Amino acid sequence: SKLAGRMDLWWNGDLDRDAEFGTSGFQALPGSHRYNGYFNNLGSNAYFWTSSALTYPWVRRLLYNTTQVGRSDVPHNYGISVRCIKDD
């Protein structure tokens, strides 16, 4: 939950009840994912592609009902958020 931001956008659950919510400065928002032209479960999940180029690449996920960061393998045709980081 340290990675999450904007508590008002998340569904109520363990993530936003954690005292460490939003303390890392990352500020992940619950954009969920897009599949077959529709956004699913807006407000409950944040997914981010990893840099792996596999048949089913990994995504990292934050879910409203847990304080842990998880991972899933997701087909390429899903719409998943991208986080760009600039090297200094």
Summary of the structure (lengths in Angstrom):
residues: 88
radius of gyration: 13.1
end to end distance: 26.2
largest distance: 37.7
contacts: 215
relative contact order: 0.24
helix: 8%
strand: 31%
